[in-house]
Amino acid sequence: MKAYLTRRYMFSASHRLHSNAMSEEENLAIYGKCNNPHGHGHNYAVEVTVSGQVDQSTGMVCNLAI
Amino acid sequence: MVYLTRKAEFAASHYYHNPELTPEENRRIFGKCNNPNGHGHNYTLEVTVKGEVDPHSGFVVDLKQLKEIMHREVLDAMDHRFLNKEVPEFFTTIPTTENLAIAIWQRLAPKLKAAQLHRVRVYETLDLFVDFYGEA
């Protein structure tokens, strides 16, 4: 039997959207508030999904503890 | 084709143990989950069915019926139960989240008439869940 197992992780980071290939005006027009040179932050969630046959011996697709 | 999901919550205890392995192997593979006195989770179950919308009722599936089936087949059997000792599927298989999703699929699939079962998702915690689509 094939099952899909997902684990979710949270992390926080700051960033700024800016391309050196464009002028200041173009950057501002495209990225808006995200172009603020002092940056801004997000709480990100990342979901990692693996799939596979459920191992008969362990009942698991993937042992998360090992 | 429309997909409809219904959610339910249940609490159950379990432990992981394979009698074919040595006590040391069981402890190594299953860690704290191998404690024979068990531990518990608040599970969240999401059942997704798919089908054409019936032009007469506007439903893919009668939600009241789906709720009744989920309660009768799953919650009445598993809520506030020790899965290894009280749910027949787990007398011989280990009640991991993977096997729980498969067992719930096998309980629900034959009972659904109009709509087809699409996915069973079981959350063991908010950050850990298993999807089963009935694939071999």
N, CA and C atoms of all chains as a GROMACS GRO file, in nm:
protein
  606
    1MET      N    1   0.084  -0.119   0.000
    1MET     CA    2   0.000   0.000   0.000
    1MET      C    3   0.089   0.126   0.000
    2LYS      N    4   0.056   0.217  -0.091
    2LYS     CA    5   0.135   0.339  -0.100
    2LYS      C    6   0.069   0.451  -0.019
    3ALA      N    7   0.146   0.513   0.067
    3ALA     CA    8   0.093   0.625   0.146
    3ALA      C    9   0.187   0.744   0.134
    4TYR      N   10   0.134   0.860   0.167
    4TYR     CA   11   0.210   0.985   0.159
    4TYR      C   12   0.219   1.041   0.300
    5LEU      N   13   0.341   1.074   0.342
    5LEU     CA   14   0.360   1.125   0.477
    5LEU      C   15   0.416   1.267   0.469
    6THR      N   16   0.351   1.356   0.541
    6THR     CA   17   0.393   1.497   0.535
    6THR      C   18   0.432   1.545   0.673
    7ARG      N   19   0.542   1.615   0.677
    7ARG     CA   20   0.585   1.678   0.801
    7ARG      C   21   0.592   1.828   0.776
    8ARG      N   22   0.545   1.906   0.870
    8ARG     CA   23   0.542   2.052   0.854
    8ARG      C   24   0.639   2.116   0.952
    9TYR      N   25   0.714   2.212   0.904
    9TYR     CA   26   0.809   2.285   0.989
    9TYR      C   27   0.780   2.434   0.975
   10MET      N   28   0.806   2.507   1.080
   10MET     CA   29   0.787   2.652   1.079
   10MET      C   30   0.924   2.718   1.096
   11PHE      N   31   0.944   2.828   1.026
   11PHE     CA   32   1.062   2.909   1.052
   11PHE      C   33   1.032   3.054   1.018
   12SER      N   34   1.112   3.146   1.072
   12SER     CA   35   1.094   3.288   1.046
   12SER      C   36   1.220   3.342   0.981
   13ALA      N   37   1.204   3.432   0.886
   13ALA     CA   38   1.321   3.490   0.819
   13ALA      C   39   1.284   3.627   0.764
   14SER      N   40   1.388   3.710   0.746
   14SER     CA   41   1.364   3.840   0.684
   14SER      C   42   1.427   3.840   0.544
   15HIS      N   43   1.375   3.924   0.457
   15HIS     CA   44   1.431   3.934   0.322
   15HIS      C   45   1.388   4.067   0.258
   16ARG      N   46   1.442   4.088   0.140
   16ARG     CA   47   1.404   4.204   0.060
   16ARG      C   48   1.403   4.161  -0.085
   17LEU      N   49   1.301   4.201  -0.159
   17LEU     CA   50   1.296   4.169  -0.301
   17LEU      C   51   1.359   4.285  -0.379
   18HIS      N   52   1.469   4.254  -0.448
   18HIS     CA   53   1.542   4.358  -0.519
   18HIS      C   54   1.630   4.294  -0.625
   19SER      N   55   1.626   4.348  -0.747
   19SER     CA   56   1.713   4.297  -0.853
   19SER      C   57   1.813   4.405  -0.893
   20ASN      N   58   1.940   4.367  -0.891
   20ASN     CA   59   2.044   4.462  -0.932
   20ASN      C   60   2.040   4.492  -1.082
   21ALA      N   61   1.968   4.410  -1.156
   21ALA     CA   62   1.961   4.429  -1.301
   21ALA      C   63   1.862   4.539  -1.339
   22MET      N   64   1.789   4.590  -1.239
   22MET     CA   65   1.688   4.693  -1.269
   22MET      C   66   1.719   4.823  -1.196
   23SER      N   67   1.660   4.931  -1.243
   23SER     CA   68   1.678   5.062  -1.178
   23SER      C   69   1.599   5.065  -1.047
   24GLU      N   70   1.628   5.165  -0.965
   24GLU     CA   71   1.554   5.182  -0.839
   24GLU      C   72   1.404   5.193  -0.865
   25GLU      N   73   1.371   5.271  -0.972
   25GLU     CA   74   1.230   5.295  -1.003
   25GLU      C   75   1.161   5.165  -1.047
   26GLU      N   76   1.232   5.089  -1.131
   26GLU     CA   77   1.173   4.961  -1.178
   26GLU      C   78   1.153   4.865  -1.061
   27ASN      N   79   1.255   4.858  -0.972
   27ASN     CA   80   1.243   4.770  -0.855
   27ASN      C   81   1.121   4.809  -0.771
   28LEU      N   82   1.104   4.938  -0.750
   28LEU     CA   83   0.992   4.986  -0.668
   28LEU      C   84   0.858   4.954  -0.736
   29ALA      N   85   0.856   4.972  -0.869
   29ALA     CA   86   0.731   4.948  -0.943
   29ALA      C   87   0.693   4.800  -0.937
   30ILE      N   88   0.791   4.713  -0.948
   30ILE     CA   89   0.762   4.569  -0.952
   30ILE      C   90   0.740   4.510  -0.814
   31TYR      N   91   0.828   4.546  -0.718
   31TYR     CA   92   0.823   4.479  -0.588
   31TYR      C   93   0.747   4.557  -0.481
   32GLY      N   94   0.720   4.685  -0.505
   32GLY     CA   95   0.641   4.763  -0.411
   32GLY      C   96   0.701   4.765  -0.272
   33LYS      N   97   0.618   4.737  -0.170
   33LYS     CA   98   0.663   4.742  -0.031
   33LYS      C   99   0.774   4.640  -0.001
   34CYS      N  100   0.776   4.534  -0.081
   34CYS     CA  101   0.877   4.429  -0.059
   34CYS      C  102   1.017   4.474  -0.096
   35ASN      N  103   1.027   4.591  -0.160
   35ASN     CA  104   1.157   4.646  -0.202
   35ASN      C  105   1.221   4.733  -0.092
   36ASN      N  106   1.150   4.754   0.017
   36ASN     CA  107   1.203   4.833   0.129
   36ASN      C  108   1.344   4.784   0.165
   37PRO      N  109   1.445   4.874   0.156
   37PRO     CA  110   1.585   4.832   0.178
   37PRO      C  111   1.610   4.776   0.318
   38HIS      N  112   1.524   4.807   0.415
   38HIS     CA  113   1.543   4.754   0.550
   38HIS      C  114   1.483   4.614   0.566
   39GLY      N  115   1.417   4.568   0.462
   39GLY     CA  116   1.363   4.431   0.467
   39GLY      C  117   1.233   4.420   0.545
   40HIS      N  118   1.181   4.301   0.547
   40HIS     CA  119   1.062   4.268   0.626
   40HIS      C  120   1.066   4.118   0.649
   41GLY      N  121   0.980   4.068   0.736
   41GLY     CA  122   0.988   3.925   0.772
   41GLY      C  123   0.859   3.849   0.752
   42HIS      N  124   0.873   3.719   0.754
   42HIS     CA  125   0.757   3.629   0.744
   42HIS      C  126   0.775   3.513   0.841
   43ASN      N  127   0.660   3.456   0.881
   43ASN     CA  128   0.662   3.324   0.942
   43ASN      C  129   0.632   3.227   0.830
   44TYR      N  130   0.728   3.145   0.793
   44TYR     CA  131   0.709   3.050   0.684
   44TYR      C  132   0.668   2.914   0.739
   45ALA      N  133   0.590   2.842   0.661
   45ALA     CA  134   0.563   2.700   0.690
   45ALA      C  135   0.610   2.622   0.569
   46VAL      N  136   0.686   2.518   0.593
   46VAL     CA  137   0.730   2.432   0.483
   46VAL      C  138   0.677   2.291   0.509
   47GLU      N  139   0.616   2.235   0.407
   47GLU     CA  140   0.564   2.099   0.419
   47GLU      C  141   0.647   2.008   0.330
   48VAL      N  142   0.701   1.903   0.388
   48VAL     CA  143   0.781   1.806   0.313
   48VAL      C  144   0.703   1.675   0.306
   49THR      N  145   0.672   1.630   0.185
   49THR     CA  146   0.595   1.506   0.169
   49THR      C  147   0.682   1.400   0.105
   50VAL      N  148   0.681   1.282   0.167
   50VAL     CA  149   0.748   1.166   0.106
   50VAL      C  150   0.641   1.061   0.079
   51SER      N  151   0.665   0.977  -0.020
   51SER     CA  152   0.569   0.871  -0.047
   51SER      C  153   0.643   0.740  -0.062
   52GLY      N  154   0.572   0.631  -0.037
   52GLY     CA  155   0.634   0.499  -0.052
   52GLY      C  156   0.542   0.392   0.000
   53GLN      N  157   0.586   0.268  -0.016
   53GLN     CA  158   0.509   0.155   0.035
   53GLN      C  159   0.520   0.153   0.188
   54VAL      N  160   0.410   0.118   0.255
   54VAL     CA  161   0.413   0.107   0.401
   54VAL      C  162   0.485  -0.024   0.435
   55ASP      N  163   0.597  -0.013   0.505
   55ASP     CA  164   0.678  -0.129   0.543
   55ASP      C  165   0.596  -0.220   0.637
   56GLN      N  166   0.583  -0.347   0.599
   56GLN     CA  167   0.501  -0.439   0.679
   56GLN      C  168   0.557  -0.458   0.820
   57SER      N  169   0.688  -0.449   0.832
   57SER     CA  170   0.752  -0.476   0.961
   57SER      C  171   0.735  -0.360   1.059
   58THR      N  172   0.732  -0.239   1.008
   58THR     CA  173   0.728  -0.122   1.097
   58THR      C  174   0.596  -0.044   1.086
   59GLY      N  175   0.518  -0.068   0.982
   59GLY     CA  176   0.396   0.009   0.961
   59GLY      C  177   0.423   0.150   0.914
   60MET      N  178   0.545   0.176   0.869
   60MET     CA  179   0.585   0.313   0.833
   60MET      C  180   0.628   0.325   0.688
   61VAL      N  181   0.609   0.444   0.632
   61VAL     CA  182   0.666   0.478   0.502
   61VAL      C  183   0.812   0.515   0.523
   62CYS      N  184   0.836   0.583   0.633
   62CYS     CA  185   0.968   0.641   0.659
   62CYS      C  186   0.975   0.661   0.810
   63ASN      N  187   1.080   0.612   0.873
   63ASN     CA  188   1.091   0.626   1.017
   63ASN      C  189   1.140   0.766   1.052
   64LEU      N  190   1.053   0.844   1.115
   64LEU     CA  191   1.087   0.984   1.143
   64LEU      C  192   1.184   0.998   1.259
   65ALA      N  193   1.195   0.892   1.339
   65ALA     CA  194   1.276   0.901   1.461
   65ALA      C  195   1.422   0.864   1.436
   66ILE      N  196   1.450   0.789   1.331
   66ILE     CA  197   1.588   0.742   1.307
   66ILE      C  198   1.659   0.829   1.206
   67MET      N  199  -1.662   1.748  -1.201
   67MET     CA  200  -1.616   1.674  -1.082
   67MET      C  201  -1.588   1.771  -0.969
   68VAL      N  202  -1.644   1.742  -0.852
   68VAL     CA  203  -1.621   1.827  -0.735
   68VAL      C  204  -1.571   1.739  -0.621
   69TYR      N  205  -1.481   1.798  -0.541
   69TYR     CA  206  -1.424   1.726  -0.426
   69TYR      C  207  -1.479   1.788  -0.298
   70LEU      N  208  -1.525   1.704  -0.210
   70LEU     CA  209  -1.582   1.753  -0.085
   70LEU      C  210  -1.510   1.687   0.033
   71THR      N  211  -1.472   1.770   0.131
   71THR     CA  212  -1.397   1.716   0.246
   71THR      C  213  -1.474   1.738   0.374
   72ARG      N  214  -1.480   1.635   0.452
   72ARG     CA  215  -1.543   1.645   0.585
   72ARG      C  216  -1.438   1.610   0.689
   73LYS      N  217  -1.438   1.686   0.798
   73LYS     CA  218  -1.335   1.670   0.901
   73LYS      C  219  -1.399   1.615   1.029
   74ALA      N  220  -1.324   1.536   1.103
   74ALA     CA  221  -1.372   1.489   1.234
   74ALA      C  222  -1.250   1.470   1.324
   75GLU      N  223  -1.273   1.474   1.453
   75GLU     CA  224  -1.163   1.457   1.546
   75GLU      C  225  -1.189   1.338   1.637
   76PHE      N  226  -1.083   1.269   1.670
   76PHE     CA  227  -1.097   1.162   1.769
   76PHE      C  228  -0.967   1.147   1.847
   77ALA      N  229  -0.980   1.092   1.966
   77ALA     CA  230  -0.863   1.072   2.052
   77ALA      C  231  -0.846   0.923   2.074
   78ALA      N  232  -0.724   0.875   2.067
   78ALA     CA  233  -0.701   0.732   2.086
   78ALA      C  234  -0.560   0.710   2.139
   79SER      N  235  -0.541   0.594   2.201
   79SER     CA  236  -0.406   0.558   2.248
   79SER      C  237  -0.355   0.441   2.165
   80HIS      N  238  -0.225   0.427   2.163
   80HIS     CA  239  -0.163   0.317   2.088
   80HIS      C  240  -0.019   0.301   2.135
   81TYR      N  241   0.045   0.193   2.089
   81TYR     CA  242   0.190   0.182   2.098
   81TYR      C  243   0.238   0.101   1.979
   82TYR      N  244   0.366   0.118   1.947
   82TYR     CA  245   0.423   0.050   1.832
   82TYR      C  246   0.507  -0.067   1.880
   83HIS      N  247   0.475  -0.185   1.830
   83HIS     CA  248   0.551  -0.304   1.870
   83HIS      C  249   0.533  -0.411   1.764
   84ASN      N  250   0.645  -0.469   1.719
   84ASN     CA  251   0.638  -0.581   1.625
   84ASN      C  252   0.688  -0.705   1.698
   85PRO      N  253   0.597  -0.803   1.724
   85PRO     CA  254   0.636  -0.921   1.803
   85PRO      C  255   0.744  -1.006   1.735
   86GLU      N  256   0.766  -0.985   1.605
   86GLU     CA  257   0.869  -1.063   1.534
   86GLU      C  258   1.009  -1.006   1.558
   87LEU      N  259   1.016  -0.888   1.616
   87LEU     CA  260   1.147  -0.827   1.642
   87LEU      C  261   1.182  -0.846   1.789
   88THR      N  262   1.312  -0.836   1.820
   88THR     CA  263   1.355  -0.846   1.959
   88THR      C  264   1.315  -0.719   2.034
   89PRO      N  265   1.311  -0.727   2.169
   89PRO     CA  266   1.281  -0.605   2.247
   89PRO      C  267   1.377  -0.490   2.214
   90GLU      N  268   1.506  -0.526   2.190
   90GLU     CA  269   1.605  -0.422   2.158
   90GLU      C  270   1.574  -0.356   2.024
   91GLU      N  271   1.540  -0.440   1.924
   91GLU     CA  272   1.507  -0.386   1.791
   91GLU      C  273   1.382  -0.298   1.799
   92ASN      N  274   1.283  -0.344   1.874
   92ASN     CA  275   1.161  -0.265   1.890
   92ASN      C  276   1.191  -0.129   1.951
   93ARG      N  277   1.276  -0.131   2.052
   93ARG     CA  278   1.310  -0.003   2.118
   93ARG      C  279   1.389   0.088   2.024
   94ARG      N  280   1.478   0.026   1.946
   94ARG     CA  281   1.562   0.105   1.855
   94ARG      C  282   1.477   0.170   1.745
   95ILE      N  283   1.384   0.090   1.689
   95ILE     CA  284   1.305   0.140   1.576
   95ILE      C  285   1.194   0.234   1.623
   96PHE      N  286   1.127   0.196   1.729
   96PHE     CA  287   1.006   0.270   1.768
   96PHE      C  288   1.028   0.370   1.881
   97GLY      N  289   1.142   0.361   1.949
   97GLY     CA  290   1.175   0.459   2.053
   97GLY      C  291   1.068   0.467   2.161
   98LYS      N  292   1.030   0.589   2.198
   98LYS     CA  293   0.932   0.609   2.306
   98LYS      C  294   0.796   0.549   2.271
   99CYS      N  295   0.768   0.538   2.140
   99CYS     CA  296   0.639   0.484   2.094
   99CYS      C  297   0.625   0.336   2.127
  100ASN      N  298   0.734   0.271   2.170
  100ASN     CA  299   0.731   0.128   2.202
  100ASN      C  300   0.684   0.101   2.345
  101ASN      N  301   0.668   0.203   2.426
  101ASN     CA  302   0.619   0.185   2.564
  101ASN      C  303   0.488   0.106   2.564
  102PRO      N  304   0.488  -0.015   2.626
  102PRO     CA  305   0.370  -0.102   2.618
  102PRO      C  306   0.246  -0.045   2.687
  103ASN      N  307   0.266   0.054   2.774
  103ASN     CA  308   0.149   0.116   2.838
  103ASN      C  309   0.083   0.220   2.750
  104GLY      N  310   0.141   0.243   2.632
  104GLY     CA  311   0.077   0.329   2.532
  104GLY      C  312   0.093   0.477   2.559
  105HIS      N  313   0.048   0.553   2.460
  105HIS     CA  314   0.041   0.698   2.470
  105HIS      C  315  -0.069   0.741   2.374
  106GLY      N  316  -0.110   0.866   2.382
  106GLY     CA  317  -0.229   0.904   2.305
  106GLY      C  318  -0.208   1.022   2.213
  107HIS      N  319  -0.300   1.036   2.121
  107HIS     CA  320  -0.301   1.150   2.029
  107HIS      C  321  -0.443   1.201   2.012
  108ASN      N  322  -0.453   1.330   1.984
  108ASN     CA  323  -0.579   1.384   1.933
  108ASN      C  324  -0.565   1.384   1.782
  109TYR      N  325  -0.632   1.292   1.718
  109TYR     CA  326  -0.622   1.280   1.573
  109TYR      C  327  -0.726   1.369   1.505
  110THR      N  328  -0.691   1.420   1.389
  110THR     CA  329  -0.790   1.485   1.303
  110THR      C  330  -0.799   1.404   1.175
  111LEU      N  331  -0.920   1.371   1.138
  111LEU     CA  332  -0.945   1.291   1.018
  111LEU      C  333  -1.011   1.381   0.913
  112GLU      N  334  -0.957   1.376   0.791
  112GLU     CA  335  -1.021   1.445   0.680
  112GLU      C  336  -1.056   1.342   0.574
  113VAL      N  337  -1.182   1.335   0.541
  113VAL     CA  338  -1.228   1.240   0.439
  113VAL      C  339  -1.274   1.321   0.318
  114THR      N  340  -1.211   1.296   0.203
  114THR     CA  341  -1.248   1.367   0.080
  114THR      C  342  -1.314   1.270  -0.016
  115VAL      N  343  -1.433   1.308  -0.063
  115VAL     CA  344  -1.503   1.228  -0.164
  115VAL      C  345  -1.513   1.311  -0.291
  116LYS      N  346  -1.528   1.241  -0.404
  116LYS     CA  347  -1.540   1.313  -0.531
  116LYS      C  348  -1.657   1.258  -0.610
  117GLY      N  349  -1.713   1.343  -0.694
  117GLY     CA  350  -1.824   1.299  -0.776
  117GLY      C  351  -1.885   1.416  -0.850
  118GLU      N  352  -1.981   1.383  -0.934
  118GLU     CA  353  -2.054   1.488  -1.005
  118GLU      C  354  -2.158   1.545  -0.910
  119VAL      N  355  -2.187   1.674  -0.926
  119VAL     CA  356  -2.290   1.737  -0.844
  119VAL      C  357  -2.427   1.694  -0.897
  120ASP      N  358  -2.505   1.633  -0.812
  120ASP     CA  359  -2.638   1.588  -0.850
  120ASP      C  360  -2.725   1.711  -0.881
  121PRO      N  361  -2.776   1.723  -1.005
  121PRO     CA  362  -2.851   1.845  -1.040
  121PRO      C  363  -2.979   1.860  -0.957
  122HIS      N  364  -3.029   1.750  -0.907
  122HIS     CA  365  -3.152   1.754  -0.828
  122HIS      C  366  -3.128   1.811  -0.688
  123SER      N  367  -3.021   1.765  -0.622
  123SER     CA  368  -2.995   1.806  -0.483
  123SER      C  369  -2.887   1.913  -0.471
  124GLY      N  370  -2.802   1.925  -0.574
  124GLY     CA  371  -2.688   2.016  -0.564
  124GLY      C  372  -2.575   1.959  -0.480
  125PHE      N  373  -2.584   1.832  -0.443
  125PHE     CA  374  -2.484   1.767  -0.357
  125PHE      C  375  -2.394   1.676  -0.439
  126VAL      N  376  -2.268   1.665  -0.395
  126VAL     CA  377  -2.184   1.553  -0.439
  126VAL      C  378  -2.223   1.432  -0.356
  127VAL      N  379  -2.243   1.459  -0.229
  127VAL     CA  380  -2.281   1.353  -0.136
  127VAL      C  381  -2.364   1.419  -0.026
  128ASP      N  382  -2.458   1.346   0.028
  128ASP     CA  383  -2.538   1.397   0.138
  128ASP      C  384  -2.446   1.406   0.261
  129LEU      N  385  -2.421   1.529   0.307
  129LEU     CA  386  -2.324   1.550   0.416
  129LEU      C  387  -2.365   1.483   0.545
  130LYS      N  388  -2.495   1.474   0.566
  130LYS     CA  389  -2.544   1.410   0.688
  130LYS      C  390  -2.513   1.260   0.683
  131GLN      N  391  -2.534   1.203   0.564
  131GLN     CA  392  -2.501   1.061   0.547
  131GLN      C  393  -2.353   1.035   0.566
  132LEU      N  394  -2.269   1.122   0.507
  132LEU     CA  395  -2.124   1.106   0.519
  132LEU      C  396  -2.082   1.114   0.665
  133LYS      N  397  -2.142   1.210   0.737
  133LYS     CA  398  -2.112   1.224   0.880
  133LYS      C  399  -2.150   1.098   0.956
  134GLU      N  400  -2.269   1.045   0.924
  134GLU     CA  401  -2.315   0.923   0.993
  134GLU      C  402  -2.222   0.805   0.965
  135ILE      N  403  -2.179   0.792   0.838
  135ILE     CA  404  -2.089   0.682   0.802
  135ILE      C  405  -1.956   0.697   0.874
  136MET      N  406  -1.901   0.819   0.876
  136MET     CA  407  -1.773   0.841   0.944
  136MET      C  408  -1.785   0.809   1.093
  137HIS      N  409  -1.897   0.848   1.153
  137HIS     CA  410  -1.916   0.820   1.296
  137HIS      C  411  -1.930   0.671   1.321
  138ARG      N  412  -2.015   0.606   1.241
  138ARG     CA  413  -2.043   0.464   1.263
  138ARG      C  414  -1.919   0.378   1.238
  139GLU      N  415  -1.850   0.405   1.126
  139GLU     CA  416  -1.740   0.317   1.084
  139GLU      C  417  -1.607   0.349   1.151
  140VAL      N  418  -1.588   0.476   1.187
  140VAL     CA  419  -1.456   0.515   1.239
  140VAL      C  420  -1.462   0.562   1.384
  141LEU      N  421  -1.538   0.668   1.408
  141LEU     CA  422  -1.531   0.730   1.542
  141LEU      C  423  -1.586   0.639   1.651
  142ASP      N  424  -1.699   0.570   1.622
  142ASP     CA  425  -1.755   0.481   1.725
  142ASP      C  426  -1.656   0.369   1.759
  143ALA      N  427  -1.576   0.330   1.661
  143ALA     CA  428  -1.482   0.219   1.682
  143ALA      C  429  -1.350   0.266   1.744
  144MET      N  430  -1.310   0.391   1.713
  144MET     CA  431  -1.174   0.431   1.750
  144MET      C  432  -1.163   0.542   1.854
  145ASP      N  433  -1.268   0.624   1.868
  145ASP     CA  434  -1.256   0.738   1.960
  145ASP      C  435  -1.250   0.692   2.106
  146HIS      N  436  -1.148   0.740   2.178
  146HIS     CA  437  -1.125   0.702   2.317
  146HIS      C  438  -1.105   0.551   2.333
  147ARG      N  439  -1.033   0.492   2.237
  147ARG     CA  440  -1.000   0.350   2.242
  147ARG      C  441  -0.850   0.331   2.241
  148PHE      N  442  -0.807   0.215   2.293
  148PHE     CA  443  -0.667   0.174   2.282
  148PHE      C  444  -0.659   0.092   2.153
  149LEU      N  445  -0.604   0.151   2.047
  149LEU     CA  446  -0.614   0.094   1.913
  149LEU      C  447  -0.560  -0.050   1.906
  150ASN      N  448  -0.446  -0.077   1.970
  150ASN     CA  449  -0.386  -0.212   1.963
  150ASN      C  450  -0.478  -0.318   2.022
  151LYS      N  451  -0.556  -0.279   2.122
  151LYS     CA  452  -0.633  -0.378   2.198
  151LYS      C  453  -0.780  -0.382   2.163
  152GLU      N  454  -0.830  -0.275   2.098
  152GLU     CA  455  -0.975  -0.267   2.080
  152GLU      C  456  -1.021  -0.254   1.936
  153VAL      N  457  -0.929  -0.235   1.843
  153VAL     CA  458  -0.967  -0.220   1.702
  153VAL      C  459  -0.904  -0.337   1.624
  154PRO      N  460  -0.989  -0.429   1.572
  154PRO     CA  461  -0.938  -0.556   1.516
  154PRO      C  462  -0.824  -0.543   1.416
  155GLU      N  463  -0.826  -0.440   1.329
  155GLU     CA  464  -0.717  -0.425   1.232
  155GLU      C  465  -0.580  -0.420   1.300
  156PHE      N  466  -0.578  -0.369   1.422
  156PHE     CA  467  -0.449  -0.346   1.488
  156PHE      C  468  -0.411  -0.455   1.586
  157PHE      N  469  -0.487  -0.568   1.583
  157PHE     CA  470  -0.443  -0.685   1.659
  157PHE      C  471  -0.320  -0.744   1.590
  158THR      N  472  -0.313  -0.724   1.457
  158THR     CA  473  -0.203  -0.785   1.380
  158THR      C  474  -0.117  -0.682   1.306
  159THR      N  475  -0.165  -0.560   1.287
  159THR     CA  476  -0.079  -0.459   1.225
  159THR      C  477  -0.052  -0.347   1.326
  160ILE      N  478   0.057  -0.276   1.305
  160ILE     CA  479   0.098  -0.171   1.400
  160ILE      C  480   0.018  -0.044   1.370
  161PRO      N  481  -0.046   0.014   1.473
  161PRO     CA  482  -0.132   0.130   1.448
  161PRO      C  483  -0.055   0.261   1.425
  162THR      N  484   0.031   0.261   1.323
  162THR     CA  485   0.097   0.385   1.284
  162THR      C  486  -0.005   0.473   1.213
  163THR      N  487   0.030   0.597   1.191
  163THR     CA  488  -0.062   0.688   1.120
  163THR      C  489  -0.088   0.635   0.979
  164GLU      N  490   0.016   0.575   0.916
  164GLU     CA  491   0.000   0.518   0.782
  164GLU      C  492  -0.106   0.408   0.784
  165ASN      N  493  -0.091   0.312   0.878
  165ASN     CA  494  -0.187   0.201   0.883
  165ASN      C  495  -0.326   0.248   0.927
  166LEU      N  496  -0.330   0.353   1.006
  166LEU     CA  497  -0.459   0.410   1.047
  166LEU      C  498  -0.533   0.466   0.924
  167ALA      N  499  -0.460   0.538   0.839
  167ALA     CA  500  -0.522   0.594   0.718
  167ALA      C  501  -0.572   0.481   0.627
  168ILE      N  502  -0.494   0.373   0.613
  168ILE     CA  503  -0.535   0.260   0.529
  168ILE      C  504  -0.658   0.191   0.588
  169ALA      N  505  -0.658   0.170   0.721
  169ALA     CA  506  -0.772   0.102   0.786
  169ALA      C  507  -0.899   0.186   0.772
  170ILE      N  508  -0.886   0.317   0.786
  170ILE     CA  509  -1.004   0.404   0.774
  170ILE      C  510  -1.056   0.401   0.631
  171TRP      N  511  -0.965   0.404   0.534
  171TRP     CA  512  -1.007   0.392   0.392
  171TRP      C  513  -1.086   0.262   0.372
  172GLN      N  514  -1.032   0.152   0.424
  172GLN     CA  515  -1.096   0.021   0.402
  172GLN      C  516  -1.231   0.011   0.472
  173ARG      N  517  -1.248   0.086   0.580
  173ARG     CA  518  -1.377   0.087   0.648
  173ARG      C  519  -1.479   0.172   0.571
  174LEU      N  520  -1.432   0.283   0.514
  174LEU     CA  521  -1.525   0.377   0.451
  174LEU      C  522  -1.561   0.342   0.306
  175ALA      N  523  -1.460   0.299   0.228
  175ALA     CA  524  -1.480   0.282   0.083
  175ALA      C  525  -1.603   0.198   0.048
  176PRO      N  526  -1.626   0.082   0.112
  176PRO     CA  527  -1.742   0.001   0.073
  176PRO      C  528  -1.876   0.061   0.114
  177LYS      N  529  -1.873   0.159   0.203
  177LYS     CA  530  -1.999   0.214   0.256
  177LYS      C  531  -2.049   0.335   0.177
  178LEU      N  532  -1.961   0.390   0.093
  178LEU     CA  533  -2.000   0.511   0.018
  178LEU      C  534  -2.069   0.470  -0.111
  179LYS      N  535  -2.186   0.525  -0.135
  179LYS     CA  536  -2.265   0.484  -0.251
  179LYS      C  537  -2.246   0.581  -0.370
  180ALA      N  538  -2.304   0.699  -0.358
  180ALA     CA  539  -2.307   0.792  -0.472
  180ALA      C  540  -2.168   0.846  -0.505
  181ALA      N  541  -2.097   0.891  -0.403
  181ALA     CA  542  -1.966   0.954  -0.427
  181ALA      C  543  -1.856   0.850  -0.408
  182GLN      N  544  -1.741   0.884  -0.468
  182GLN     CA  545  -1.627   0.794  -0.460
  182GLN      C  546  -1.526   0.849  -0.360
  183LEU      N  547  -1.470   0.761  -0.279
  183LEU     CA  548  -1.369   0.804  -0.184
  183LEU      C  549  -1.244   0.848  -0.260
  184HIS      N  550  -1.193   0.967  -0.229
  184HIS     CA  551  -1.075   1.019  -0.299
  184HIS      C  552  -0.950   1.014  -0.212
  185ARG      N  553  -0.963   1.062  -0.089
  185ARG     CA  554  -0.845   1.068  -0.002
  185ARG      C  555  -0.886   1.054   0.144
  186VAL      N  556  -0.804   0.984   0.219
  186VAL     CA  557  -0.817   0.984   0.365
  186VAL      C  558  -0.690   1.047   0.418
  187ARG      N  559  -0.705   1.153   0.493
  187ARG     CA  560  -0.590   1.220   0.556
  187ARG      C  561  -0.606   1.210   0.707
  188VAL      N  562  -0.501   1.165   0.774
  188VAL     CA  563  -0.503   1.154   0.919
  188VAL      C  564  -0.389   1.239   0.975
  189TYR      N  565  -0.426   1.336   1.055
  189TYR     CA  566  -0.327   1.419   1.126
  189TYR      C  567  -0.300   1.355   1.262
  190GLU      N  568  -0.174   1.320   1.288
  190GLU     CA  569  -0.139   1.275   1.423
  190GLU      C  570  -0.112   1.398   1.511
  191THR      N  571  -0.050   1.499   1.451
  191THR     CA  572  -0.035   1.630   1.513
  191THR      C  573  -0.059   1.731   1.400
  192LEU      N  574  -0.060   1.859   1.435
  192LEU     CA  575  -0.078   1.962   1.332
  192LEU      C  576   0.032   1.955   1.227
  193ASP      N  577   0.150   1.908   1.270
  193ASP     CA  578   0.268   1.911   1.183
  193ASP      C  579   0.304   1.777   1.121
  194LEU      N  580   0.215   1.678   1.137
  194LEU     CA  581   0.247   1.545   1.084
  194LEU      C  582   0.119   1.476   1.039
  195PHE      N  583   0.113   1.445   0.910
  195PHE     CA  584  -0.008   1.378   0.862
  195PHE      C  585   0.022   1.283   0.748
  196VAL      N  586  -0.070   1.188   0.727
  196VAL     CA  587  -0.056   1.088   0.622
  196VAL      C  588  -0.177   1.094   0.530
  197ASP      N  589  -0.150   1.084   0.399
  197ASP     CA  590  -0.257   1.076   0.298
  197ASP      C  591  -0.257   0.938   0.237
  198PHE      N  592  -0.377   0.882   0.220
  198PHE     CA  593  -0.390   0.754   0.150
  198PHE      C  594  -0.500   0.770   0.045
  199TYR      N  595  -0.465   0.727  -0.079
  199TYR     CA  596  -0.557   0.741  -0.192
  199TYR      C  597  -0.607   0.605  -0.242
  200GLY      N  598  -0.590   0.501  -0.162
  200GLY     CA  599  -0.634   0.368  -0.203
  200GLY      C  600  -0.540   0.301  -0.301
  201GLU      N  601  -0.416   0.353  -0.311
  201GLU     CA  602  -0.320   0.296  -0.406
  201GLU      C  603  -0.256   0.171  -0.349
  202ALA      N  604  -0.234   0.074  -0.438
  202ALA     CA  605  -0.171  -0.053  -0.396
  202ALA      C  606  -0.024  -0.031  -0.366
   0.00000   0.00000   0.00000
